Amino acid sequence: MIKSSDFGNNFIWGVSTAAFQNEGSTRKDGRGESIWDEFCKRKNKVFNNQNADHASDFYNRYAEDIYRMHELNIPNFRFSISWPRIFPLGTGNKNQKGIDFYNKIINLCLELGIEPWITLYHWDLPLELQKKGGWANRDVIQWFGHFVETCIKYYGDRVKNWIVLNEPLAFTGAGYLLGLHAPGKRSMELFLKATHHACLCQAEGGRIIRSFGNGFNIGSSFSYSHIDPFNIHDAKDIAAARKADSLLNRLFLEPLLGLGYPIADLNFLQKIEKFFLPEDEKRLKFDMDFIGLQIYTREVIRFDYWTPYIQARIVKADQRLVRNTTMNWEIYPSCISKSLIRLSEYEGIKKIIITENGASFNDVPAAGRVTDKSRILYLESHLNELLNVKKMGININGYFVWTLTDNFEWAEGYRPRFGLVYVDFNSQERIIKDSGYWFSQFLKK
């Protein structure tokens, strides 16, 4: 049986959450509106037209959830700061009640021996900034920089671990190109602008944090999937998989490492250069202390003539008749080891931390208990793969489960349940799932 001690004494274990997905209280204590608040108001953009007005009520129940984390022996807590809670209009006057809220979270964590890890941007851009163009407006570099600086000033005396951006491909690609996420735009030009500005922001955010001193552990988190061609003998599928990998895995990581955009494999990226200003190529790079990876599955890609720009499409798990989760993601534990082996080939990466890994299943309480054996098997199999690559000498330093409690899962609403703790979204009752008890025992050993 795998044990946490197998990974060594200094390995980092924790759980991850996000402000918009958990906090609720979207109009309480001076919080401003975010792009996701507005997106949820649009018809048929979110499953069953649900919204995050209440979510898992972390804003009011943060102490209960943090104490439960302590009860489960979880030593590290990754959470995000809601930008519109600090700056209701994105810039300008600060909201003291928002600042105080995160102070309470940080102080309680430290009191209980839980190390806080803060994500600065987890998709909840203030709506007032979106009205000015959002991530497609180059001014976002200054807006974001001011937000970062404010957070470090207020919390940097106690918080040493900082993640600049969460999955930039998701909030730019799904938000500005596909229209599936907030702000719901569908434009290649807006996507390219947002991509370039987000890449500049992840480096600039790192530089701002570093300017406050050398005692900080700074990183950024990227979605990452192992990618295979549908037909390993078909040249078109192989080429399509290479393009998909460049878009899904390399687009934001490689500029940060000083390698520039993967234009050679994605010709349409040539158009991004028209948004460059002098010195941008240098400004894209920053020497992070760690790279965070959100790894859940693999993607299988086949050539598709009708898909614009990349002529590639994802073959969903149910179409391949493989084991999957309620998100229709294939259960493929080797995604962890194959991805980390690939990442270890980059010279500029000092450390790697899995900042999210987990699975959603149809969790149903019975007699006050949630039996989720499938999640336990998922976590155990992926941790076995993680241990294998650590034994190979790959510098993997930590692992965070997504997530502590069931929450609002963006456009999927409340349907997917990823939590180690079950939440009844009507009563807000919490029930620790069997997987939560399993993870607690795993961390003891």
C-alpha positions as CSV (number, residue, x, y, z in Angstrom):
1,M,0.0,0.0,0.0
2,I,1.4,3.4,-1.0
3,K,2.2,5.8,1.8
4,S,2.9,9.6,1.9
5,S,6.3,8.8,3.6
6,D,7.4,7.0,0.5
7,F,7.8,10.4,-1.1
8,G,10.2,11.7,1.6
9,N,9.8,14.1,4.5
10,N,9.9,17.3,2.4
11,F,7.2,16.4,-0.1
12,I,4.3,18.9,-0.1
13,W,0.8,17.6,0.3
14,G,-2.4,19.6,0.1
15,V,-5.7,20.4,-1.4
16,S,-6.7,23.2,-3.9
17,T,-9.7,25.4,-4.2
18,A,-10.7,28.6,-6.0
19,A,-12.6,31.7,-4.8
20,F,-15.4,31.9,-7.4
21,Q,-16.1,28.2,-7.2
22,N,-16.4,28.1,-3.4
23,E,-17.0,31.4,-1.7
24,G,-20.5,32.4,-2.7
25,S,-21.7,35.7,-1.1
26,T,-21.1,37.3,-4.5
27,R,-22.8,40.6,-3.5
28,K,-21.7,40.6,0.2
29,D,-19.4,43.0,2.0
30,G,-18.5,45.2,-1.0
31,R,-17.4,42.6,-3.5
32,G,-17.7,43.7,-7.1
33,E,-19.0,41.8,-10.0
34,S,-16.7,39.5,-11.9
35,I,-16.9,38.3,-15.5
36,W,-18.2,34.9,-14.3
37,D,-21.1,36.6,-12.4
38,E,-22.2,38.2,-15.6
39,F,-21.6,35.0,-17.7
40,C,-23.8,33.0,-15.3
41,K,-26.7,35.4,-16.0
42,R,-26.7,34.5,-19.7
43,K,-29.2,31.9,-20.7
44,N,-27.8,28.4,-21.4
45,K,-24.2,29.2,-20.8
46,V,-24.0,27.2,-17.5
47,F,-25.6,23.8,-16.9
48,N,-29.2,24.2,-15.8
49,N,-28.6,28.0,-15.8
50,Q,-26.9,27.7,-12.4
51,N,-24.7,30.3,-10.8
52,A,-22.2,30.7,-8.0
53,D,-24.1,33.1,-5.8
54,H,-24.0,30.5,-3.0
55,A,-21.5,27.9,-4.2
56,S,-20.2,26.0,-1.2
57,D,-20.6,29.1,1.1
58,F,-16.9,29.2,2.0
59,Y,-17.2,32.9,2.6
60,N,-19.4,32.1,5.7
61,R,-18.1,28.6,6.5
62,Y,-14.4,29.1,5.9
63,A,-13.6,28.3,9.6
64,E,-15.6,25.1,9.5
65,D,-13.8,24.0,6.3
66,I,-10.4,24.9,7.5
67,Y,-10.9,23.0,10.8
68,R,-12.1,20.0,8.8
69,M,-8.9,20.2,6.7
70,H,-6.9,20.2,9.9
71,E,-9.0,17.2,11.1
72,L,-8.0,15.4,7.9
73,N,-4.3,16.0,8.4
74,I,-4.0,18.2,5.3
75,P,-0.9,20.4,5.8
76,N,-1.2,22.8,2.8
77,F,-4.1,24.8,1.5
78,R,-4.1,26.3,-2.0
79,F,-6.8,28.9,-2.4
80,S,-7.3,32.0,-4.6
81,I,-8.0,35.6,-3.9
82,S,-11.0,37.1,-5.6
83,W,-9.8,40.2,-7.5
84,P,-13.3,41.9,-7.3
85,R,-13.3,41.3,-3.5
86,I,-10.2,43.4,-3.1
87,F,-10.9,45.9,-5.9
88,P,-14.6,45.9,-6.7
89,L,-14.0,47.9,-9.8
90,G,-10.7,46.2,-10.7
91,T,-8.6,49.2,-9.8
92,G,-9.1,52.3,-7.6
93,N,-10.5,52.0,-4.1
94,K,-9.7,48.9,-2.1
95,N,-12.4,47.0,-0.2
96,Q,-11.2,46.6,3.4
97,K,-13.8,43.9,4.2
98,G,-12.4,41.8,1.3
99,I,-8.9,42.3,2.5
100,D,-9.9,41.3,6.0
101,F,-11.6,38.1,4.8
102,Y,-8.4,36.7,3.4
103,N,-6.5,37.8,6.5
104,K,-8.9,35.6,8.6
105,I,-8.3,32.6,6.3
106,I,-4.5,33.1,6.4
107,N,-4.4,33.6,10.2
108,L,-6.6,30.5,10.9
109,C,-4.5,28.3,8.6
110,L,-1.3,29.4,10.4
111,E,-2.9,28.9,13.8
112,L,-3.7,25.3,12.9
113,G,-0.4,24.6,11.3
114,I,-1.7,24.7,7.7
115,E,0.6,26.4,5.1
116,P,-1.3,28.8,2.8
117,W,-0.7,28.8,-0.9
118,I,-2.3,31.7,-2.7
119,T,-3.3,31.7,-6.4
120,L,-3.5,35.3,-7.5
121,Y,-5.7,34.9,-10.6
122,H,-8.2,32.0,-10.9
123,W,-10.4,33.4,-13.6
124,D,-12.6,35.9,-11.8
125,L,-11.6,39.1,-13.6
126,P,-13.6,42.2,-12.3
127,L,-16.4,42.9,-14.8
128,E,-15.5,46.6,-15.0
129,L,-12.1,45.7,-16.4
130,Q,-13.8,43.4,-19.0
131,K,-15.8,46.4,-20.1
132,K,-12.5,48.0,-21.0
133,G,-11.4,44.9,-23.0
134,G,-10.2,42.6,-20.2
135,W,-7.3,40.4,-21.0
136,A,-7.4,41.6,-24.6
137,N,-6.4,45.1,-23.4
138,R,-2.7,45.6,-22.8
139,D,-3.6,47.8,-19.8
140,V,-4.3,44.5,-18.0
141,I,-0.6,44.2,-17.3
142,Q,-0.8,47.4,-15.2
143,W,-4.2,46.4,-13.7
144,F,-2.9,43.0,-12.7
145,G,0.4,44.3,-11.5
146,H,-1.3,46.6,-9.1
147,F,-3.5,43.8,-7.8
148,V,-0.5,41.5,-7.3
149,E,1.4,44.3,-5.5
150,T,-1.5,44.9,-3.2
151,C,-1.8,41.3,-2.3
152,I,1.8,41.0,-1.4
153,K,1.7,44.1,0.7
154,Y,-1.2,42.8,2.7
155,Y,-0.4,39.1,2.9
156,G,3.3,38.6,2.1
157,D,4.4,38.9,5.7
158,R,2.7,35.5,6.4
159,V,2.2,33.9,3.0
160,K,5.4,32.7,1.2
161,N,3.9,30.5,-1.5
162,W,2.4,32.3,-4.5
163,I,0.9,31.0,-7.8
164,V,0.6,33.8,-10.4
165,L,-2.0,32.5,-12.9
166,N,-4.2,29.4,-12.9
167,E,-4.5,27.6,-16.3
168,P,-4.0,30.6,-18.6
169,L,-4.9,28.6,-21.7
170,A,-8.4,27.9,-20.2
171,F,-9.3,31.4,-19.4
172,T,-8.0,32.8,-22.8
173,G,-8.9,29.9,-25.0
174,A,-12.4,29.0,-23.6
175,G,-13.0,32.7,-22.8
176,Y,-11.9,34.6,-25.9
177,L,-11.8,32.0,-28.7
178,L,-14.4,29.4,-28.1
179,G,-16.9,31.4,-26.0
180,L,-17.5,28.5,-23.6
181,H,-16.3,30.4,-20.5
182,A,-16.5,34.0,-19.4
183,P,-16.3,36.5,-21.0
184,G,-17.8,34.4,-23.8
185,K,-16.0,35.9,-26.8
186,R,-15.2,34.2,-30.1
187,S,-12.4,35.9,-31.8
188,M,-9.0,34.8,-32.9
189,E,-7.6,38.3,-32.6
190,L,-9.0,38.7,-29.1
191,F,-7.5,35.3,-28.2
192,L,-4.1,36.2,-29.5
193,K,-4.1,39.5,-27.6
194,A,-5.3,37.8,-24.4
195,T,-2.7,35.1,-24.8
196,H,0.2,37.6,-25.2
197,H,-1.0,39.8,-22.3
198,A,-1.5,36.8,-20.0
199,C,2.0,35.5,-20.8
200,L,3.4,39.0,-20.0
201,C,1.4,39.0,-16.8
202,Q,2.6,35.7,-15.5
203,A,6.2,36.9,-15.8
204,E,5.5,40.4,-14.6
205,G,3.6,39.0,-11.6
206,G,6.6,36.9,-10.7
207,R,8.9,39.9,-10.9
208,I,6.6,42.0,-8.7
209,I,6.6,39.3,-6.0
210,R,10.4,38.9,-6.2
211,S,10.8,42.7,-5.8
212,F,9.5,42.3,-2.3
213,G,12.4,40.1,-1.3
214,N,13.8,36.6,-1.8
215,G,11.8,34.8,0.8
216,F,9.0,33.9,-1.5
217,N,8.3,30.6,-3.4
218,I,6.9,31.7,-6.7
219,G,5.3,29.7,-9.5
220,S,2.5,29.6,-12.0
221,S,0.1,26.7,-12.8
222,F,-0.6,25.3,-16.2
223,S,-3.2,22.8,-17.5
224,Y,-1.2,19.8,-18.9
225,S,-2.4,16.6,-20.6
226,H,-0.5,13.8,-22.1
227,I,-1.4,13.7,-25.8
228,D,-1.5,10.7,-28.1
229,P,-2.5,10.4,-31.8
230,F,-5.7,8.4,-32.4
231,N,-3.9,6.3,-34.9
232,I,-0.2,6.0,-34.1
233,H,0.5,4.9,-37.7
234,D,-1.3,7.7,-39.4
235,A,0.9,10.7,-40.4
236,K,-2.0,13.1,-40.3
237,D,-3.1,12.0,-36.8
238,I,0.5,12.3,-35.6
239,A,0.8,15.8,-37.0
240,A,-2.5,16.8,-35.5
241,A,-1.4,15.5,-32.1
242,R,1.8,17.6,-32.4
243,K,-0.3,20.7,-33.1
244,A,-2.6,20.0,-30.2
245,D,0.3,19.5,-27.9
246,S,1.7,22.9,-28.9
247,L,-1.6,24.6,-28.2
248,L,-2.6,22.8,-25.1
249,N,0.7,22.3,-23.3
250,R,3.4,24.6,-24.7
251,L,1.7,27.9,-25.6
252,F,2.1,29.5,-22.1
253,L,4.9,27.5,-20.6
254,E,7.6,28.0,-23.3
255,P,7.5,31.8,-23.4
256,L,7.9,31.8,-19.6
257,L,11.0,29.6,-20.0
258,G,12.5,32.0,-22.6
259,L,11.7,29.7,-25.6
260,G,9.2,32.0,-27.2
261,Y,5.8,30.9,-28.7
262,P,5.7,27.5,-30.5
263,I,5.1,29.2,-33.9
264,A,6.9,26.5,-35.9
265,D,4.2,24.0,-35.0
266,L,1.3,26.5,-34.9
267,N,1.5,28.8,-37.9
268,F,-1.4,30.9,-36.9
269,L,0.6,32.2,-33.9
270,Q,2.7,34.3,-36.3
271,K,-0.1,36.8,-36.0
272,I,0.6,37.3,-32.3
273,E,3.8,39.1,-33.2
274,K,1.9,42.2,-34.3
275,F,0.9,42.7,-30.7
276,F,4.6,42.8,-29.5
277,L,6.1,46.0,-28.2
278,P,9.9,46.5,-27.9
279,E,11.4,44.3,-25.1
280,D,8.3,42.0,-25.0
281,E,10.4,39.0,-25.9
282,K,12.5,39.5,-22.8
283,R,9.6,40.4,-20.6
284,L,7.9,37.1,-21.4
285,K,10.5,35.3,-19.4
286,F,10.8,34.8,-15.6
287,D,12.7,32.3,-13.6
288,M,10.0,30.7,-11.5
289,D,10.9,28.7,-8.4
290,F,8.4,26.0,-9.5
291,I,6.0,25.1,-12.2
292,G,2.6,24.0,-11.2
293,L,0.8,21.4,-13.3
294,Q,-2.9,20.5,-13.4
295,I,-3.0,17.0,-14.7
296,Y,-6.2,15.0,-14.9
297,T,-6.2,12.9,-18.0
298,R,-4.8,12.4,-21.5
299,E,-6.2,13.6,-24.8
300,V,-6.4,11.5,-27.9
301,I,-6.2,13.5,-31.1
302,R,-7.1,12.8,-34.7
303,F,-6.8,14.9,-37.8
304,D,-9.9,16.9,-38.7
305,Y,-9.9,19.0,-41.8
306,W,-12.9,21.1,-40.7
307,T,-11.3,22.3,-37.4
308,P,-9.9,25.8,-38.2
309,Y,-6.3,26.7,-37.6
310,I,-5.0,23.3,-36.3
311,Q,-7.0,20.6,-38.2
312,A,-7.2,18.5,-35.1
313,R,-9.9,17.5,-32.7
314,I,-10.1,15.6,-29.4
315,V,-11.7,12.2,-29.5
316,K,-13.7,12.1,-26.3
317,A,-13.4,9.2,-23.8
318,D,-16.9,7.9,-24.3
319,Q,-16.2,7.7,-28.1
320,R,-13.2,5.5,-27.4
321,L,-15.1,3.3,-24.9
322,V,-12.6,3.7,-22.1
323,R,-13.2,4.3,-18.4
324,N,-14.1,7.9,-17.7
325,T,-15.3,10.3,-15.1
326,T,-18.5,12.4,-15.1
327,M,-16.5,15.1,-16.9
328,N,-16.0,12.5,-19.7
329,W,-12.3,12.5,-19.0
330,E,-10.5,9.2,-19.5
331,I,-9.1,7.6,-16.3
332,Y,-5.5,7.2,-17.5
333,P,-3.0,7.2,-14.5
334,S,0.0,7.2,-16.8
335,C,-0.9,10.8,-17.8
336,I,1.0,11.8,-14.6
337,S,4.3,9.9,-15.3
338,K,4.3,10.6,-19.1
339,S,3.7,14.3,-18.5
340,L,6.4,14.6,-15.9
341,I,9.0,12.8,-17.9
342,R,8.2,15.1,-20.8
343,L,8.5,18.2,-18.6
344,S,11.8,17.1,-17.1
345,E,13.3,17.6,-20.5
346,Y,13.0,21.4,-20.2
347,E,16.2,22.9,-18.7
348,G,14.6,26.0,-17.2
349,I,12.3,24.2,-14.8
350,K,13.7,24.0,-11.2
351,K,10.9,22.1,-9.5
352,I,7.5,20.7,-10.4
353,I,4.4,20.6,-8.2
354,I,1.1,18.9,-9.1
355,T,-1.2,21.8,-8.1
356,E,-4.3,19.9,-9.2
357,N,-5.3,16.3,-9.7
358,G,-8.6,14.6,-9.0
359,A,-11.8,13.2,-10.5
360,S,-15.5,13.8,-10.5
361,F,-17.9,10.9,-9.9
362,N,-21.6,10.5,-9.1
363,D,-21.3,10.8,-5.4
364,V,-24.6,10.1,-3.5
365,P,-24.9,10.0,0.3
366,A,-26.5,7.0,2.0
367,A,-27.0,6.7,5.7
368,G,-24.7,9.7,6.3
369,R,-21.9,8.3,4.3
370,V,-20.5,8.9,0.8
371,T,-18.8,5.7,-0.6
372,D,-16.6,6.8,-3.5
373,K,-14.3,3.9,-4.1
374,S,-13.8,5.1,-7.7
375,R,-12.1,8.3,-6.5
376,I,-9.9,6.4,-4.0
377,L,-8.8,4.1,-6.9
378,Y,-8.2,7.2,-9.1
379,L,-6.1,8.9,-6.5
380,E,-4.1,5.8,-5.5
381,S,-3.3,4.9,-9.1
382,H,-2.2,8.4,-10.0
383,L,0.0,8.6,-6.8
384,N,1.6,5.3,-7.7
385,E,2.6,6.9,-11.1
386,L,3.9,10.0,-9.3
387,L,6.0,7.9,-7.0
388,N,7.5,6.0,-9.9
389,V,8.7,9.2,-11.6
390,K,10.1,10.5,-8.3
391,K,12.1,7.3,-7.9
392,M,13.4,8.0,-11.4
393,G,15.0,11.2,-10.1
394,I,12.5,13.7,-11.6
395,N,12.3,16.7,-9.4
396,I,8.6,16.5,-8.4
397,N,8.1,18.3,-5.1
398,G,4.4,18.3,-4.2
399,Y,0.8,17.2,-4.9
400,F,-2.5,18.9,-4.3
401,V,-5.9,17.2,-4.7
402,W,-8.6,19.0,-6.5
403,T,-10.6,19.7,-4.4
404,L,-11.5,19.9,-0.7
405,T,-15.3,20.3,-1.0
406,D,-17.7,19.9,-3.9
407,N,-18.1,23.2,-5.6
408,F,-19.3,25.2,-8.6
409,E,-17.5,23.7,-11.6
410,W,-17.7,26.7,-14.0
411,A,-19.9,26.0,-17.1
412,E,-20.7,22.5,-15.7
413,G,-22.4,24.1,-12.7
414,Y,-22.9,21.8,-9.7
415,R,-23.1,18.6,-11.6
416,P,-19.5,17.4,-11.3
417,R,-18.4,16.5,-7.8
418,F,-14.6,16.6,-7.3
419,G,-14.5,17.1,-3.5
420,L,-13.1,15.0,-0.7
421,V,-16.0,16.4,1.2
422,Y,-19.6,16.1,0.0
423,V,-21.7,19.3,0.0
424,D,-25.5,19.4,-0.1
425,F,-25.9,22.7,-1.9
426,N,-29.4,23.3,-0.5
427,S,-28.5,22.9,3.2
428,Q,-24.7,23.3,2.9
429,E,-24.3,20.2,5.0
430,R,-20.8,18.7,4.7
431,I,-20.1,14.9,4.8
432,I,-16.5,13.7,4.6
433,K,-16.4,11.1,1.8
434,D,-14.6,7.8,2.1
435,S,-11.9,9.3,-0.2
436,G,-11.4,12.1,2.3
437,Y,-10.8,9.6,5.1
438,W,-8.5,7.6,2.8
439,F,-6.4,10.7,2.0
440,S,-6.2,11.5,5.7
441,Q,-4.9,8.0,6.5
442,F,-2.5,8.2,3.6
443,L,-1.1,11.5,5.0
444,K,-0.6,9.9,8.4
445,K,1.7,7.1,7.1
